[in-house]
């Protein structure tokens, strides 16, 4: 007598079907836990800020209460002035990031793949790297003047250095065993670069892009403080000159939130790229 076939809806099948949902619930709990942990310090600082303002530990002209800063934020947002400054800053950093990261990738790839290119450009590049971004400000003012071109050059230079250094390091840190396996399979130089070296260097390259974006964003704010007539850095400078510290704090908070969002976006893009790379490898 033949044994009855197991039903697809048996306990084992239901167990396998339940695993993805259990994994999703666990991931959601971990995300909620990380989000809650990340909010502890900002909440504590906000509470301390409110207590300091309420008890008069600092003058209101120096540290305005949170409600005044919030009211100023709403006023700037409703009038459209805040959005105008945000657009100006984002446009500057976007153009500069594209220029700086593109040049950094080209030079990093060249120095990482060719000793001759490194010998040709390496010393000059590392000498430039030793000078802080703002150290070039006096020279650039003489060369290009006080205009938007100056801001683009300084921000792009801050991005360029981080991207070039990390791209070169990522290429040089490719495991030798992977290269040897590729040679066994007689891959061409182009195939070796596309299938072995670049995938291995991708995490380090993304790290360079994230550092470059962070450096560019910081340089943007400093440059706008000094030479710009619009942007979040200019809003800080104008608020300081008018002794309206609530505007300064609004600009600082907006700069921090936007910078965090941009870094999270690049981290998300890196995760998607890594997942696509893994799926392609095992497809």
Secondary structure, DSSP 8 states (H G I E B T S, - for coil): -------TTSHHHHHHHHHHHHHHHHHHHHHHHHHHHHHHHHHHHHHHHHHHHHTTSS-TTTS--HHHHHHHHHHHHHHTHHHHHHHHHHHHHHHHHHHHHHHHHHHHHHHHH-HHHHHHHHHHHHHHHTS-GGGGHHHHHHHH-SSHHHHHHHHHHHHHHHHHHHHHHHHHTS-HHHHHHHHHTT--HHHHIIIIIHHHHHHHHHHHHHHHHHHHHHHHHHHHHHH-SSSHHHHHHHHHHTT-HHHHHHHHHHHHHHHHHHHHHHHHHHHHHHHHHHHHHH-
